Amino acid sequence: MELLDRTACYRAIETRDSRFDGRLFVGVTSTGIYCRPICPARTPKFENCRFFPSAAAAQEAGFRPCLRCRPETAPDLAFWRGSSNTVSRALALIADGALDGGEAGIEALAERLGLGGRQLRRLFQQHLGASPLAVAQTRRVLLAKQLIQETQLSMAEIALAAGFGSVRRFNETFRALYRRPPGALRRKPPARAESAAGVTLRLYYRPPYDWDAILAHLAARTIEGVELVENGVYRRSVGLGGALGSVAVAHRPEHRCLAVTLRFPALGALPAIAARVRRLFDVGADIETIGAHLSRDPLLAPLIAQRPGLRAPGGWDGFELAVRAILGQQVSVAAARRLAGRLVALCGESLPAESAAHPGLSHVFPSPQRLAAADLSQLGMPQARRAALAALAAETVADPHLFRPFGTVEEAIQRLRAIRGVGEWTAQYIALRALRETDAFPAADIGLLRGAALIDGKRPTPADLIGRAEPWRPWRAYAAQHLWAADAAALAAGEMVHG
């Protein structure tokens, strides 16, 4: 199914316009191959081109991926795909493995999103040109192709890491799609042994990308023993499915990507961990589109121009982020960080040295079960907030999917506010950082109110700010990030406007 203007798309591939990379794929009928618009191959004839909004749509139409431009390395710009975030929420759940069970999982996925399976399929066809199952299968194939060409993992390990049910299915899929066995796609392996250093995967983004800003955000909030930022690299411990390990994330601007090095005993968790890194570092945002929308506000436009690559950092894990939010209620970032360190020392699981890859990583953030069983009286914080932490842990144990996208942003906020100790600010903050709701907006946040005073000349009330932010929809979360950044810069410079 083609959804794009053919003439405009052809101009994009003629000029190899990088602005369309990740948004547009071209299938060439004379070769049966689909490419990115930046492919270095000779431009095909107009009459031989078919244009698709996603790699999944091109593959579902019978085209196979190009070996030169490597569609698996295109930036993943599945950021909204329309006037609502339903498809974006669905894609986040698919990345977490919601459709690993195949067609049977579509109805369950649709139910979590608050709609029917038929409606979900229609939205996917409308915005991506492919079915949910085709999107899941294409992601799996392209991840496997990337692992073949960028790692030294064996074919059996790659089949497991990419989510194939068996090596046989993996081999059959690649023979059908690429007309050759998967091993024939492998380049000459690098000299360094990967088993000792871990598996490194590249996550590609669409520039500009303000790495310094996102790293500074994370550095200010690192939890002792769990995270650290050193020499421009973010490291943290990882606990998932009962297995323990660590991950390191570095910036590779020359390749427009983040290099993610994972030391983890369960390779099948690689897609889920990669999805967490994408969420934490906001890799999939089409920052130019967002910036253009927000810049329509003449008072907000200077902030966008000052920080064109500013992203909205996410949370590594929904439960962890919610705990951090409660710890941070009515205290400074530094105080919340110290409380989080005490909590980890109290009930975090120890990380074996062989899994850490760095002496600064000693613990994994507490699971809901461990926190629920802990005596929190040692934390030195008000009883009300200790009770809120206990209630949060109990709710998460009862519903492990509590912090996955669910319904609309308003429904998500309502569900979060039903948890004891979670008010409007906390719910909005969790929705912004953990659920990745692009329109979440904690209007009562003091930093946002001060940041708004910098652009409007006086400090608004939360109600005033909500009204002021109405034109910023559906990207209020990114507007909030710019207001926070402006507030932090003004505080550092001693130029705060008092209102």
DRENFIZA-922547 format. One line per field, with one value per residue (C-alpha): residue number from 1; residue in three letters; x, y, z. Coordinates in nm, 4 decimals, always signed. Example, Ala and Ser with C-alpha at 12.3 -4.5 7.8 and 13.67 -1.06 7.14 Angstrom:
BEGIN
resi 1|2
resn ALA|SER
X +1.2300|+1.3670
Y -0.4500|-0.1060
Z +0.7800|+0.7140
//
This chain:
BEGIN
resi 1|2|3|4|5|6|7|8|9|10|11|12|13|14|15|16|17|18|19|20|21|22|23|24|25|26|27|28|29|30|31|32|33|34|35|36|37|38|39|40|41|42|43|44|45|46|47|48|49|50|51|52|53|54|55|56|57|58|59|60|61|62|63|64|65|66|67|68|69|70|71|72|73|74|75|76|77|78|79|80|81|82|83|84|85|86|87|88|89|90|91|92|93|94|95|96|97|98|99|100|101|102|103|104|105|106|107|108|109|110|111|112|113|114|115|116|117|118|119|120|121|122|123|124|125|126|127|128|129|130|131|132|133|134|135|136|137|138|139|140|141|142|143|144|145|146|147|148|149|150|151|152|153|154|155|156|157|158|159|160|161|162|163|164|165|166|167|168|169|170|171|172|173|174|175|176|177|178|179|180|181|182|183|184|185|186|187|188|189|190|191|192|193|194|195|196|197|198|199|200|201|202|203|204|205|206|207|208|209|210|211|212|213|214|215|216|217|218|219|220|221|222|223|224|225|226|227|228|229|230|231|232|233|234|235|236|237|238|239|240|241|242|243|244|245|246|247|248|249|250|251|252|253|254|255|256|257|258|259|260|261|262|263|264|265|266|267|268|269|270|271|272|273|274|275|276|277|278|279|280|281|282|283|284|285|286|287|288|289|290|291|292|293|294|295|296|297|298|299|300|301|302|303|304|305|306|307|308|309|310|311|312|313|314|315|316|317|318|319|320|321|322|323|324|325|326|327|328|329|330|331|332|333|334|335|336|337|338|339|340|341|342|343|344|345|346|347|348|349|350|351|352|353|354|355|356|357|358|359|360|361|362|363|364|365|366|367|368|369|370|371|372|373|374|375|376|377|378|379|380|381|382|383|384|385|386|387|388|389|390|391|392|393|394|395|396|397|398|399|400|401|402|403|404|405|406|407|408|409|410|411|412|413|414|415|416|417|418|419|420|421|422|423|424|425|426|427|428|429|430|431|432|433|434|435|436|437|438|439|440|441|442|443|444|445|446|447|448|449|450|451|452|453|454|455|456|457|458|459|460|461|462|463|464|465|466|467|468|469|470|471|472|473|474|475|476|477|478|479|480|481|482|483|484|485|486|487|488|489|490|491|492|493|494|495|496|497|498|499
resn MET|GLU|LEU|LEU|ASP|ARG|THR|ALA|CYS|TYR|ARG|ALA|ILE|GLU|THR|ARG|ASP|SER|ARG|PHE|ASP|GLY|ARG|LEU|PHE|VAL|GLY|VAL|THR|SER|THR|GLY|ILE|TYR|CYS|ARG|PRO|ILE|CYS|PRO|ALA|ARG|THR|PRO|LYS|PHE|GLU|ASN|CYS|ARG|PHE|PHE|PRO|SER|ALA|ALA|ALA|ALA|GLN|GLU|ALA|GLY|PHE|ARG|PRO|CYS|LEU|ARG|CYS|ARG|PRO|GLU|THR|ALA|PRO|ASP|LEU|ALA|PHE|TRP|ARG|GLY|SER|SER|ASN|THR|VAL|SER|ARG|ALA|LEU|ALA|LEU|ILE|ALA|ASP|GLY|ALA|LEU|ASP|GLY|GLY|GLU|ALA|GLY|ILE|GLU|ALA|LEU|ALA|GLU|ARG|LEU|GLY|LEU|GLY|GLY|ARG|GLN|LEU|ARG|ARG|LEU|PHE|GLN|GLN|HIS|LEU|GLY|ALA|SER|PRO|LEU|ALA|VAL|ALA|GLN|THR|ARG|ARG|VAL|LEU|LEU|ALA|LYS|GLN|LEU|ILE|GLN|GLU|THR|GLN|LEU|SER|MET|ALA|GLU|ILE|ALA|LEU|ALA|ALA|GLY|PHE|GLY|SER|VAL|ARG|ARG|PHE|ASN|GLU|THR|PHE|ARG|ALA|LEU|TYR|ARG|ARG|PRO|PRO|GLY|ALA|LEU|ARG|ARG|LYS|PRO|PRO|ALA|ARG|ALA|GLU|SER|ALA|ALA|GLY|VAL|THR|LEU|ARG|LEU|TYR|TYR|ARG|PRO|PRO|TYR|ASP|TRP|ASP|ALA|ILE|LEU|ALA|HIS|LEU|ALA|ALA|ARG|THR|ILE|GLU|GLY|VAL|GLU|LEU|VAL|GLU|ASN|GLY|VAL|TYR|ARG|ARG|SER|VAL|GLY|LEU|GLY|GLY|ALA|LEU|GLY|SER|VAL|ALA|VAL|ALA|HIS|ARG|PRO|GLU|HIS|ARG|CYS|LEU|ALA|VAL|THR|LEU|ARG|PHE|PRO|ALA|LEU|GLY|ALA|LEU|PRO|ALA|ILE|ALA|ALA|ARG|VAL|ARG|ARG|LEU|PHE|ASP|VAL|GLY|ALA|ASP|ILE|GLU|THR|ILE|GLY|ALA|HIS|LEU|SER|ARG|ASP|PRO|LEU|LEU|ALA|PRO|LEU|ILE|ALA|GLN|ARG|PRO|GLY|LEU|ARG|ALA|PRO|GLY|GLY|TRP|ASP|GLY|PHE|GLU|LEU|ALA|VAL|ARG|ALA|ILE|LEU|GLY|GLN|GLN|VAL|SER|VAL|ALA|ALA|ALA|ARG|ARG|LEU|ALA|GLY|ARG|LEU|VAL|ALA|LEU|CYS|GLY|GLU|SER|LEU|PRO|ALA|GLU|SER|ALA|ALA|HIS|PRO|GLY|LEU|SER|HIS|VAL|PHE|PRO|SER|PRO|GLN|ARG|LEU|ALA|ALA|ALA|ASP|LEU|SER|GLN|LEU|GLY|MET|PRO|GLN|ALA|ARG|ARG|ALA|ALA|LEU|ALA|ALA|LEU|ALA|ALA|GLU|THR|VAL|ALA|ASP|PRO|HIS|LEU|PHE|ARG|PRO|PHE|GLY|THR|VAL|GLU|GLU|ALA|ILE|GLN|ARG|LEU|ARG|ALA|ILE|ARG|GLY|VAL|GLY|GLU|TRP|THR|ALA|GLN|TYR|ILE|ALA|LEU|ARG|ALA|LEU|ARG|GLU|THR|ASP|ALA|PHE|PRO|ALA|ALA|ASP|ILE|GLY|LEU|LEU|ARG|GLY|ALA|ALA|LEU|ILE|ASP|GLY|LYS|ARG|PRO|THR|PRO|ALA|ASP|LEU|ILE|GLY|ARG|ALA|GLU|PRO|TRP|ARG|PRO|TRP|ARG|ALA|TYR|ALA|ALA|GLN|HIS|LEU|TRP|ALA|ALA|ASP|ALA|ALA|ALA|LEU|ALA|ALA|GLY|GLU|MET|VAL|HIS|GLY
X +0.0000|+0.1484|+0.0589|+0.2990|+0.3115|+0.5154|+0.6616|+0.7773|+0.9211|+1.1098|+1.2659|+1.3802|+1.5592|+1.7023|+1.8710|+1.9393|+1.7715|+1.8663|+1.5627|+1.3515|+1.5725|+1.3565|+1.0340|+1.0448|+1.1478|+1.1516|+1.0808|+1.2315|+1.0137|+1.2929|+1.5128|+1.2667|+1.4786|+1.3763|+1.6112|+1.6478|+1.6262|+2.0000|+2.1039|+2.4258|+2.3039|+2.2023|+1.8596|+1.5983|+1.3554|+1.0440|+0.8134|+1.0002|+0.9557|+0.7033|+0.7135|+0.6356|+0.6180|+0.7918|+1.0298|+0.7546|+0.5242|+0.7959|+0.8681|+0.4994|+0.4701|+0.7346|+1.0541|+1.3768|+1.6179|+1.9056|+2.2519|+2.4160|+2.2098|+2.1093|+1.7525|+1.8190|+2.0426|+1.7844|+1.6779|+1.3620|+1.1198|+0.8066|+0.7317|+0.3645|+0.2482|-0.0632|-0.2846|-0.2872|-0.0186|-0.1983|+0.0369|+0.3397|+0.2221|+0.1633|+0.5127|+0.6625|+0.4805|+0.5852|+0.9473|+0.9024|+0.7876|+0.4086|+0.3691|+0.6368|+0.3531|+0.2358|-0.1135|-0.2745|-0.1165|-0.2818|-0.6124|-0.4326|-0.2208|-0.5309|-0.7036|-0.4125|-0.4470|-0.8199|-0.9442|-1.0353|-0.8040|-0.9669|-0.9236|-0.5571|-0.4923|-0.6629|-0.4455|-0.1292|-0.2301|-0.3170|+0.0069|+0.2646|+0.1224|+0.1610|-0.0064|+0.1121|+0.2420|+0.4354|+0.5948|+0.7006|+0.8421|+1.0316|+1.1853|+1.3006|+1.4591|+1.6319|+1.7711|+1.9098|+2.0652|+2.2321|+2.3689|+2.5073|+2.6995|+2.8030|+2.8809|+3.0639|+2.7697|+2.7058|+2.4007|+2.2294|+2.2921|+2.1616|+1.8458|+1.7850|+1.8715|+1.6438|+1.3466|+1.3213|+1.1579|+1.4247|+1.7435|+1.5543|+1.2960|+1.5768|+1.7538|+1.4333|+1.3379|+1.6745|+1.6855|+1.3389|+1.4071|+1.7728|+1.8005|+2.1037|+2.1793|+2.2322|+2.6005|+2.6624|+2.5692|+2.8455|+3.1303|+3.4847|+3.4624|+3.6524|+3.9739|+3.8666|+3.7046|+3.3439|+3.2846|+3.5058|+3.3946|+3.0234|+2.7938|+2.7884|+2.4819|+2.4407|+2.1178|+2.0844|+1.9167|+1.8074|+2.0270|+2.0565|+2.1208|+2.2266|+2.4309|+2.5868|+2.2451|+2.1076|+2.4285|+2.4263|+2.0640|+2.1587|+2.4808|+2.2902|+2.0626|+2.2959|+2.2288|+2.5407|+2.6114|+2.3525|+2.4662|+2.7642|+2.8730|+3.2447|+3.4510|+3.1402|+2.9966|+2.6799|+2.6930|+2.4363|+2.3505|+2.0718|+1.8352|+1.5837|+1.4004|+1.6113|+1.9410|+2.1945|+2.4383|+2.5417|+2.5198|+2.7384|+2.6194|+2.8560|+2.7958|+2.9303|+2.8418|+3.0393|+2.7996|+2.4920|+2.4350|+2.4720|+2.7009|+2.5380|+2.7690|+2.5833|+2.7200|+2.4224|+2.3895|+2.0466|+2.0781|+1.7032|+1.6722|+1.8694|+1.5642|+1.4039|+1.7269|+1.7772|+1.4201|+1.5026|+1.8114|+1.6051|+1.3524|+1.6119|+1.8041|+1.4983|+1.6630|+1.3464|+1.2317|+1.2029|+1.3434|+1.3187|+0.9442|+0.8936|+1.1084|+0.9270|+0.5922|+0.7029|+0.8770|+0.5401|+0.5147|+0.7254|+0.8155|+0.9204|+1.1058|+1.4294|+1.4604|+1.4255|+1.6844|+1.9258|+1.9021|+1.7900|+1.8869|+1.7404|+1.5672|+1.3269|+1.5123|+1.3056|+1.3268|+1.5156|+1.2284|+0.8787|+0.8856|+1.2318|+1.1255|+0.8096|+1.0146|+1.2521|+0.9548|+0.8168|+1.1599|+1.1878|+0.8623|+0.9298|+1.3082|+1.5961|+1.7411|+2.0527|+1.8462|+1.6369|+1.9562|+2.0900|+1.7614|+1.7715|+2.1244|+2.0074|+1.7182|+1.9507|+2.1878|+1.8907|+1.7201|+1.8959|+2.0346|+2.4143|+2.5689|+2.8414|+3.1739|+3.1948|+2.8673|+2.9489|+3.2249|+3.3076|+3.3906|+3.1412|+2.8484|+2.7691|+2.3895|+2.0758|+1.7858|+1.5367|+1.2602|+0.9006|+0.9096|+1.2268|+1.1035|+0.7651|+0.9402|+1.1867|+1.1708|+1.1690|+1.1865|+1.5651|+1.5360|+1.4882|+1.1916|+0.8293|+0.5917|+0.3555|+0.6214|+0.7335|+0.3705|+0.3544|+0.6612|+0.5082|+0.1793|+0.3629|+0.5549|+0.2373|+0.0528|+0.3424|+0.3621|-0.0118|+0.0138|+0.3581|+0.2346|+0.1438|+0.4035|+0.3472|+0.1503|-0.2216|-0.5069|-0.4853|-0.2573|-0.5576|-0.6423|-0.2793|-0.2729|-0.5960|-0.4581|-0.1390|-0.3227|-0.5177|-0.1922|-0.1562|+0.0804|+0.0793|-0.0646|-0.1002|+0.2633|+0.4012|+0.1604|+0.2448|+0.6181|+0.5912|+0.3887|+0.6512|+0.9618|+0.8447|+0.5387|+0.6975|+0.3771|+0.4829|+0.1990|+0.2488|+0.2995|+0.3558|+0.2344|+0.2737|+0.6488|+0.8369|+1.1074|+0.8486|+0.6813|+1.0157|+1.1078|+0.7753|+0.8486|+1.1641|+0.9706|+0.6537|+0.8007|+0.5984|+0.5482|+0.2144|-0.0055|-0.0231|-0.3676|-0.2332|+0.0576|-0.1758|-0.3672|-0.0438|+0.0771|-0.2327|-0.0749|+0.2249|+0.0211|+0.1013|+0.4625|+0.4180|+0.6739|+0.9428|+0.8314|+0.8673|+1.2220|+1.3113|+1.1576|+1.3530|+1.6728|+1.6113|+1.5409|+1.8592|+2.0678|+1.9183|+1.9845|+2.3434|+2.3893|+2.2132|+1.9610|+1.6380|+1.3256|+1.1298|+0.7554
Y +0.0000|+0.3316|+0.6378|+0.8996|+1.1506|+0.9818|+1.2952|+1.4413|+1.1063|+1.0668|+1.4100|+1.2993|+0.9903|+1.1773|+1.4242|+1.1603|+1.3920|+1.2766|+1.4558|+1.1667|+0.8910|+0.6753|+0.8289|+0.6938|+0.3687|+0.3018|-0.0368|-0.0914|-0.3209|-0.4045|-0.5518|-0.6461|-0.4515|-0.1687|+0.1105|+0.4144|+0.7509|+0.8034|+0.4808|+0.5354|+0.3101|+0.4648|+0.6275|+0.3939|+0.5071|+0.6800|+0.4168|+0.1418|+0.3020|+0.2306|+0.4334|+0.3181|+0.4873|+0.1995|-0.0874|-0.3256|-0.1984|-0.2523|-0.6051|-0.6897|-0.5800|-0.8392|-0.6304|-0.7421|-0.5098|-0.3475|-0.4691|-0.1357|+0.1206|-0.1302|-0.0336|-0.1841|+0.1154|+0.3817|+0.6025|+0.4704|+0.7609|+0.5849|+0.8871|+0.9578|+0.8697|+1.0794|+1.2942|+1.0513|+0.8546|+0.5203|+0.3758|+0.5089|+0.3389|+0.0166|+0.0307|+0.0752|-0.2356|-0.4312|-0.3329|-0.4795|-0.8093|-0.7706|-0.9663|-1.2287|-1.4784|-1.3920|-1.3081|-1.4177|-1.1228|-0.8536|-0.8575|-0.8330|-0.5475|-0.3661|-0.4136|-0.2488|+0.0457|+0.0743|-0.0262|-0.3316|-0.5459|-0.4388|-0.0717|-0.1288|-0.3013|-0.0141|+0.2454|+0.0541|+0.0354|+0.4047|+0.5275|+0.2564|+0.0790|-0.2604|-0.4827|-0.4940|-0.8468|-0.7439|-0.4590|-0.6990|-0.9482|-0.6788|-0.5424|-0.8940|-0.9520|-0.6144|-0.6552|-0.9958|-0.8494|-0.5761|-0.8281|-1.0400|-0.7474|-0.5659|-0.8432|-1.1729|-1.3596|-1.7035|-1.7509|-1.9471|-1.6627|-1.4071|-1.6102|-1.6115|-1.2438|-1.1288|-1.3257|-1.6079|-1.9190|-2.1477|-2.1455|-2.3263|-2.0488|-1.7927|-1.9629|-2.0061|-1.6406|-1.5147|-1.7514|-1.6375|-1.2669|-1.2268|-1.5330|-1.6538|-1.8065|-1.5602|-1.6484|-1.5210|-1.1694|-1.1529|-0.9137|-0.9878|-1.0053|-0.7455|-0.8586|-0.7905|-1.0819|-0.9935|-1.2459|-1.0542|-0.7030|-0.7721|-0.7262|-0.3799|-0.2637|+0.0697|+0.2662|+0.5278|+0.8654|+1.1564|+1.4640|+1.7087|+1.5294|+1.7200|+1.4450|+1.6779|+1.7860|+1.4353|+1.3101|+1.6034|+1.5217|+1.1620|+1.2547|+1.4796|+1.1884|+0.8877|+0.6491|+0.5281|+0.1646|+0.1516|+0.4173|+0.6347|+0.8798|+0.8803|+1.0051|+1.0740|+0.7243|+0.6307|+0.2966|+0.1164|-0.2218|-0.4249|-0.6716|-0.8372|-1.1680|-1.2871|-1.2256|-0.9569|-0.7618|-0.4144|-0.1773|+0.1098|+0.3800|+0.6060|+0.8654|+0.8130|+1.1411|+1.0507|+0.7596|+0.9398|+0.6688|+0.5548|+0.2573|+0.0281|-0.2336|-0.5010|-0.7631|-0.9811|-1.3607|-1.3831|-1.2802|-1.3061|-0.9886|-0.7822|-0.6313|-0.5330|-0.3744|-0.1922|-0.0599|+0.0718|+0.2503|+0.4037|+0.5252|+0.6575|+0.8493|+0.9432|+0.8030|+0.7784|+1.1411|+1.3355|+1.6403|+1.8648|+1.8052|+1.8672|+2.1795|+2.3216|+2.2773|+2.4361|+2.7223|+2.8474|+3.0065|+3.3240|+3.3238|+2.9579|+2.9796|+3.1309|+2.8380|+2.5902|+2.7777|+2.7807|+2.4034|+2.2475|+1.8923|+1.8855|+1.5553|+1.4520|+1.1835|+0.8828|+0.6385|+0.3104|+0.1262|+0.2418|+0.1200|+0.2676|+0.6020|+0.6081|+0.5392|+0.8211|+1.0545|+0.9803|+1.0202|+1.3550|+1.4976|+1.8336|+1.7857|+1.8818|+1.6595|+1.6055|+1.5073|+1.2655|+1.1137|+1.0546|+0.8936|+0.6652|+0.5594|+0.4694|+0.2721|+0.0742|+0.0018|-0.1100|-0.3514|-0.3526|-0.6833|-0.7129|-0.7268|-0.9906|-0.8342|-1.0375|-0.8826|-0.5228|-0.4318|-0.1376|-0.1232|+0.1605|-0.0708|-0.2812|-0.3161|-0.3499|-0.1182|-0.2916|-0.4926|-0.4255|-0.7501|-0.6561|-0.3055|-0.4331|-0.6619|-0.3969|-0.1977|+0.1577|+0.3251|+0.3483|+0.5858|+0.8985|+1.0357|+1.1206|+0.8363|+0.9472|+0.9004|+0.5673|+0.4549|+0.5774|+0.3686|+0.0618|+0.1167|+0.1647|-0.1597|-0.3511|-0.2136|-0.3064|-0.6602|-0.6952|-0.5508|-0.5951|-0.3938|-0.0909|+0.1308|+0.0294|+0.2529|+0.2152|+0.3972|+0.7747|+1.0026|+1.1117|+0.7488|+0.6798|+0.9770|+0.8626|+0.5108|+0.6467|+0.8882|+0.5962|+0.4830|+0.6086|+0.9041|+0.9727|+1.3179|+1.5115|+1.6268|+1.2790|+1.1142|+1.3622|+1.3189|+0.9385|+0.9634|+1.1909|+0.9958|+0.6336|+0.6016|+0.8383|+1.0332|+1.3195|+1.5393|+1.4840|+1.8140|+1.8537|+2.2134|+2.2554|+2.1868|+2.4830|+2.4599|+2.4823|+2.7802|+2.9587|+2.8686|+3.0051|+3.3287|+3.3658|+3.3708|+3.5483|+3.7975|+3.6824|+3.3560|+3.1936|+2.9778|+2.6086|+2.6719|+2.9639|+2.7528|+2.4752|+2.7296|+2.8809|+2.5351|+2.4418|+2.5338|+2.3154|+1.9937|+1.7135|+1.7921|+1.9547|+1.7132|+1.8609|+2.2152|+2.1211|+2.0015|+2.3358|+2.5264|+2.3128|+2.3740|+2.7493|+2.7495|+2.5539|+2.7880|+3.0952|+2.9551|+2.8778|+3.2303|+3.3975|+3.5593|+3.4119|+3.6198|+3.6339|+3.6409
Z +0.0000|-0.1089|+0.0935|-0.0403|-0.3251|-0.5977|-0.7537|-0.4216|-0.3154|-0.6416|-0.5990|-0.2523|-0.3809|-0.6828|-0.4484|-0.1801|+0.0688|+0.4184|+0.5650|+0.4372|+0.5765|+0.8048|+0.6712|+0.3182|+0.1498|-0.2239|-0.3798|-0.7253|-0.9355|-1.1816|-0.9049|-0.6300|-0.3787|-0.1439|-0.0387|+0.1795|-0.0011|+0.0609|-0.1163|-0.3182|-0.6012|-0.9331|-0.9127|-1.0650|-1.3333|-1.2053|-1.3522|-1.1644|-0.8224|-0.5511|-0.2319|+0.1212|+0.4636|+0.6430|+0.5811|+0.6891|+0.4138|+0.1522|+0.2726|+0.2948|-0.0700|-0.1646|-0.1780|-0.0107|+0.1758|-0.0097|+0.0907|+0.0082|+0.2015|+0.4738|+0.5756|+0.9190|+0.9957|+0.9019|+1.1949|+1.3566|+1.3257|+1.4483|+1.6618|+1.6065|+1.2546|+1.2666|+1.4804|+1.7756|+1.9559|+1.9334|+1.6705|+1.8570|+2.1775|+1.9863|+1.8374|+2.1836|+2.3030|+1.9928|+2.0600|+2.4097|+2.2566|+2.2632|+1.9362|+1.9882|+2.0090|+1.6573|+1.5365|+1.8641|+2.0429|+1.8307|+2.0188|+2.3547|+2.2190|+2.0941|+2.4296|+2.6131|+2.3772|+2.4391|+2.0941|+1.8877|+1.6793|+1.3532|+1.4388|+1.5306|+1.1969|+1.0149|+1.1941|+1.1075|+0.7424|+0.7436|+0.9038|+0.8310|+0.5278|+0.6955|+0.9546|+1.3167|+1.2651|+0.9530|+1.1487|+1.4251|+1.1753|+0.9837|+1.3042|+1.3894|+1.0478|+1.0344|+1.3866|+1.2898|+0.9736|+1.1788|+1.4280|+1.1439|+0.9991|+1.3163|+1.5671|+1.5944|+1.7449|+1.6016|+1.3782|+1.6553|+1.9017|+1.6526|+1.5923|+1.9685|+2.0186|+1.7351|+1.8631|+1.6097|+1.7461|+1.6020|+1.3949|+1.1203|+1.0975|+1.1032|+0.8118|+0.6113|+0.6565|+0.5343|+0.2380|+0.1322|+0.1824|+0.0823|-0.1455|+0.0455|+0.3869|+0.6728|+0.7036|+0.3489|+0.4639|+0.7227|+0.6635|+0.7751|+1.1561|+1.3621|+1.5259|+1.8863|+2.0675|+2.1441|+2.4171|+2.6604|+2.5671|+2.5246|+2.2270|+2.0706|+1.8807|+1.7041|+1.7459|+1.4742|+1.5184|+1.3044|+1.3786|+1.5399|+1.8680|+2.1808|+2.3452|+2.6005|+2.7307|+2.7693|+2.9308|+3.1750|+3.2647|+3.3407|+3.5223|+3.7631|+3.8553|+3.8670|+4.1534|+4.3334|+4.2527|+3.9712|+3.7235|+3.6440|+3.3773|+3.3069|+3.0122|+2.8074|+2.8556|+3.0439|+3.2255|+3.4345|+3.5801|+3.4223|+3.5841|+3.3553|+3.3735|+3.6650|+3.4799|+3.5728|+3.3596|+3.2520|+2.9583|+2.8375|+2.5966|+2.4028|+2.1315|+1.7793|+1.6050|+1.2930|+1.2395|+1.3759|+1.6296|+1.9871|+2.0463|+2.3036|+2.4554|+2.6478|+2.8856|+2.9638|+2.9891|+2.8190|+2.4529|+2.4081|+2.6170|+2.3647|+2.1847|+2.5158|+2.6423|+2.3119|+2.3438|+2.6915|+2.5616|+2.2810|+2.5361|+2.7811|+2.5136|+2.3032|+1.9914|+1.7794|+1.7963|+1.4704|+1.6415|+1.3340|+1.3016|+1.6724|+1.6694|+1.3664|+1.5407|+1.8676|+1.6885|+1.5665|+1.9110|+1.8736|+2.2434|+2.2457|+1.9125|+2.0600|+2.3019|+2.0138|+1.8083|+2.1030|+2.1561|+1.8236|+1.9184|+2.2696|+2.3466|+2.6219|+2.8234|+2.9207|+3.2078|+3.2017|+3.3665|+3.4527|+3.8109|+3.8735|+3.7265|+3.9393|+4.2531|+4.1588|+4.1071|+4.4535|+4.6114|+4.4356|+4.5669|+4.7348|+4.7441|+4.5154|+4.2449|+4.4585|+4.7635|+4.5572|+4.4221|+4.7738|+4.8815|+4.5790|+4.6734|+5.0248|+4.8815|+4.6548|+4.9446|+5.1526|+4.9145|+4.5762|+4.4504|+4.4391|+4.0924|+4.0433|+3.9483|+3.6261|+3.5091|+3.5999|+3.3515|+3.5825|+3.9559|+4.0047|+3.9298|+4.2347|+4.2558|+4.0472|+4.1226|+4.3566|+4.1974|+4.3069|+4.5065|+4.6967|+4.7695|+4.8880|+5.1393|+5.2666|+5.5890|+5.4538|+5.7939|+5.7508|+5.4547|+5.6637|+5.4755|+5.5706|+5.6483|+5.3709|+5.1052|+5.2503|+5.2302|+4.8714|+4.7815|+4.9446|+4.7611|+4.4314|+4.4787|+4.5659|+4.2614|+4.0323|+4.1706|+4.1089|+3.7539|+3.5927|+3.2917|+3.5022|+3.3343|+2.9759|+2.7383|+2.7992|+2.6269|+2.5915|+2.7888|+2.9963|+3.0786|+3.1664|+3.4049|+3.5672|+3.6241|+3.7769|+4.0039|+4.1488|+4.3166|+4.6721|+4.6915|+4.3168|+4.2489|+3.9257|+3.9054|+3.9735|+3.7282|+3.4518|+3.5166|+3.5019|+3.1818|+3.0261|+3.1259|+3.1542|+2.9296|+2.6732|+2.6300|+2.4026|+2.5294|+2.9035|+3.0814|+3.4596|+3.4623|+3.8403|+3.8248|+3.9703|+3.7026|+3.4252|+3.5916|+3.6233|+3.2663|+3.1429|+3.3308|+3.1239|+2.7972|+2.9104|+3.1578|+3.4573|+3.6375|+3.5462|+3.7633|+3.6667|+3.5157|+3.3149|+3.1903|+3.0762|+2.8704|+2.7390|+2.6327|+2.4338|+2.0952|+2.1803|+2.1532|+2.0770|+2.1767|+2.5179|+2.6703|+2.4441|+2.5232|+2.8901|+2.8271|+2.6702|+2.9629|+3.2106|+3.0142|+3.0079|+3.3811|+3.4571|+3.2404|+3.4081|+3.7547|+3.6610|+3.5276|+3.8219|+3.5887|+3.7223|+3.6721|+3.9982|+3.9721
//
